[in-house]
Amino acid sequence: MDYRKLGRTGLKVSPLCMGTMQFGWSLNETDSQRVLSATFDVGINFFDTADIYSRWVDGNPGGISETYIGNWMKQAKIPRDQIVLATKVRGTMGKGPNDQGLSRVHIVNAVDASLRRLQTDYIDLYQAHWTDDDTPIEETLRAFDDLVRQGKVRYMGASNYAAWELMQALWTSDKYNLVRYDSLQPHYNLIHRDEFERELHAVCLTYGLAVIPYSPLAGGFLTGKYRRNETLPDSKRAEGRKRDMTEKNLALIDEMEVMALRYKATISQIALAWLLADPVITSPIIGATSIEQLKENLGALKVRLAEDEIAFLSRMTAWKNEDEEE
Ligand SMILES: NC(=O)c1ccc[n+]([C@@H]2O[C@H](COP(=O)([O-])OP(=O)(O)OC[C@H]3O[C@@H](n4cnc5c(N)ncnc54)[C@H](OP(=O)(O)O)[C@@H]3O)[C@@H](O)[C@H]2O)c1
């Protein structure tokens, strides 16, 4: 496995990260643990979760994904120092006004709750899930700085920040000598490009932030299993994918299928290889719901797309006006 640095830090992570949002939603605990063990066995050392996963499921209080991971580490006797555990804070975890957000009070409570569920005494990468307009960024960063000093957290990251918000956070850390965000977790894939590429790409490149994109396969659409005139696949996420099934995106899938044949690869592998071809990308977060999907996605690490193939896919999914293109 070609481990790489998490941005400017000395922390080494695998070039794919295993996402666990599906746990307790698409997968029960036994199947989740099987996927986790298979992931660890192939050398992936990077795991992403969040306290709120998966609170959107009826009857699910949140924290399930963290609980499954904690149980797995204990039951499978995973050496804690051999995995890089990333989780997030910000979402709503209770009924009270302080059970959400990035205030000092919620962060201090939330980190202890995550540590309890994960059955560990530190989190490698603690991420602000999204911004909190009610809390000054200085308060948030001071609370995070305290967690790092206390040893509860090793590195800090952000997710779903706009470029100006990320710059504001970096500037505030610099001004007050506080821990800074060393990674960004943006929504980024072949059919969702502008949000990251418009300005965040340049911020991450310039300031050495690791980029760990989520939904690299557009929730399954970029695997090729959503097709014209075919019934939707049996997936909890199928209804949500209907919005991706535009003529432009389906034509992309057709072209990716042809390209995949040339590389003796699969459509998913082409989608991941396109992301991995950009040196700013550290580790796409994959969301496999089975060991077969994990193995297929892992195969992307062997696919090296030629420059003209990368350019072709980028042209097919271009978001800039033509006169803005270089
Ligand atoms: N920061 C945030 O706001 C945020 C938001 C979303 C996600 N995330 C993180 O990013 C992770 C990944 O996100 P995502 O689940 O949207 O990623 P994704 O890779 O775009 O989609 C994963 C889904 O695609 C399907 N799939 C994956 N590999 C496949 C394959 N080889 N063949 C066929 N189907 C395949 C599976 O769903 P089915 O089997 O059900 O079809 C799987 O759940 C999450 O687990 C979470 O850790 C973060």
The ligand as an SDF file (V2000), in Angstrom:
LIG
                    3D

 48 52  0  0  0  0  0  0  0  0999 V2000
  -18.6280   15.0560    5.3900 N   0  0  0  0  0  0  0  0  0  0  0  0
  -19.8110   14.8060    4.9160 C   0  0  0  0  0  0  0  0  0  0  0  0
  -20.7240   15.6540    4.9400 O   0  0  0  0  0  0  0  0  0  0  0  0
  -20.0690   13.4510    4.2950 C   0  0  0  0  0  0  0  0  0  0  0  0
  -21.2150   13.2380    3.5060 C   0  0  0  0  0  0  0  0  0  0  0  0
  -21.3780   11.9650    2.9230 C   0  0  0  0  0  0  0  0  0  0  0  0
  -20.4350   10.9750    3.1490 C   0  0  0  0  0  0  0  0  0  0  0  0
  -19.3390   11.2140    3.9410 N   0  0  0  0  0  0  0  0  0  0  0  0
  -18.3140   10.1680    4.1870 C   0  0  0  0  0  0  0  0  0  0  0  0
  -17.8820    9.6330    2.9500 O   0  0  0  0  0  0  0  0  0  0  0  0
  -18.1020    8.2280    2.9360 C   0  0  0  0  0  0  0  0  0  0  0  0
  -18.4010    7.7900    1.5390 C   0  0  0  0  0  0  0  0  0  0  0  0
  -19.5420    8.4890    1.0350 O   0  0  0  0  0  0  0  0  0  0  0  0
  -20.5150    7.7570    0.0650 P   0  0  0  0  0  0  0  0  0  0  0  0
  -21.0440    6.5420    0.7380 O   0  0  0  0  0  0  0  0  0  0  0  0
  -21.4770    8.7570   -0.4640 O   0  0  0  0  0  0  0  0  0  0  0  0
  -19.4520    7.2900   -1.0710 O   0  0  0  0  0  0  0  0  0  0  0  0
  -19.6140    6.7280   -2.5390 P   0  0  0  0  0  0  0  0  0  0  0  0
  -18.3860    5.9040   -2.7660 O   0  0  0  0  0  0  0  0  0  0  0  0
  -19.9100    7.8070   -3.4860 O   0  0  0  0  0  0  0  0  0  0  0  0
  -20.9140    5.7900   -2.5040 O   0  0  0  0  0  0  0  0  0  0  0  0
  -20.8570    4.6040   -1.8050 C   0  0  0  0  0  0  0  0  0  0  0  0
  -22.0420    3.7100   -2.1780 C   0  0  0  0  0  0  0  0  0  0  0  0
  -21.9430    3.3080   -3.5230 O   0  0  0  0  0  0  0  0  0  0  0  0
  -22.2260    1.9190   -3.6230 C   0  0  0  0  0  0  0  0  0  0  0  0
  -20.9740    1.2920   -4.0860 N   0  0  0  0  0  0  0  0  0  0  0  0
  -19.7110    1.5280   -3.6430 C   0  0  0  0  0  0  0  0  0  0  0  0
  -18.8200    0.7980   -4.3160 N   0  0  0  0  0  0  0  0  0  0  0  0
  -19.5110    0.0860   -5.2120 C   0  0  0  0  0  0  0  0  0  0  0  0
  -19.1430   -0.8500   -6.2070 C   0  0  0  0  0  0  0  0  0  0  0  0
  -17.8730   -1.1860   -6.4130 N   0  0  0  0  0  0  0  0  0  0  0  0
  -20.1270   -1.4040   -6.9720 N   0  0  0  0  0  0  0  0  0  0  0  0
  -21.4190   -1.0710   -6.7950 C   0  0  0  0  0  0  0  0  0  0  0  0
  -21.8270   -0.1910   -5.8460 N   0  0  0  0  0  0  0  0  0  0  0  0
  -20.8890    0.3820   -5.0700 C   0  0  0  0  0  0  0  0  0  0  0  0
  -22.6610    1.4540   -2.2530 C   0  0  0  0  0  0  0  0  0  0  0  0
  -24.0510    1.6270   -2.0840 O   0  0  0  0  0  0  0  0  0  0  0  0
  -25.1110    0.4940   -2.3540 P   0  0  0  0  0  0  0  0  0  0  0  0
  -24.4560   -0.8420   -2.1910 O   0  0  0  0  0  0  0  0  0  0  0  0
  -26.1820    0.7710   -1.3660 O   0  0  0  0  0  0  0  0  0  0  0  0
  -25.5740    0.7470   -3.7670 O   0  0  0  0  0  0  0  0  0  0  0  0
  -21.9970    2.4680   -1.3480 C   0  0  0  0  0  0  0  0  0  0  0  0
  -22.6790    2.6900   -0.1340 O   0  0  0  0  0  0  0  0  0  0  0  0
  -19.2240    7.9970    3.9570 C   0  0  0  0  0  0  0  0  0  0  0  0
  -19.2550    6.6870    4.4520 O   0  0  0  0  0  0  0  0  0  0  0  0
  -18.8180    8.9860    5.0160 C   0  0  0  0  0  0  0  0  0  0  0  0
  -17.7580    8.4540    5.7910 O   0  0  0  0  0  0  0  0  0  0  0  0
  -19.1530   12.4400    4.4890 C   0  0  0  0  0  0  0  0  0  0  0  0
  1  2  1  0
  2  3  2  0
  2  4  1  0
  4  5  1  0
  4 48  2  0
  5  6  2  0
  6  7  1  0
  7  8  2  0
  8  9  1  0
  8 48  1  0
  9 10  1  0
  9 46  1  0
 10 11  1  0
 11 12  1  0
 11 44  1  0
 12 13  1  0
 13 14  1  0
 14 15  2  0
 14 16  1  0
 14 17  1  0
 17 18  1  0
 18 19  2  0
 18 20  1  0
 18 21  1  0
 21 22  1  0
 22 23  1  0
 23 24  1  0
 23 42  1  0
 24 25  1  0
 25 26  1  0
 25 36  1  0
 26 27  1  0
 26 35  1  0
 27 28  2  0
 28 29  1  0
 29 30  1  0
 29 35  2  0
 30 31  1  0
 30 32  2  0
 32 33  1  0
 33 34  2  0
 34 35  1  0
 36 37  1  0
 36 42  1  0
 37 38  1  0
 38 39  2  0
 38 40  1  0
 38 41  1  0
 42 43  1  0
 44 45  1  0
 44 46  1  0
 46 47  1  0
M  CHG  2   8   1  16  -1
M  END
$$$$
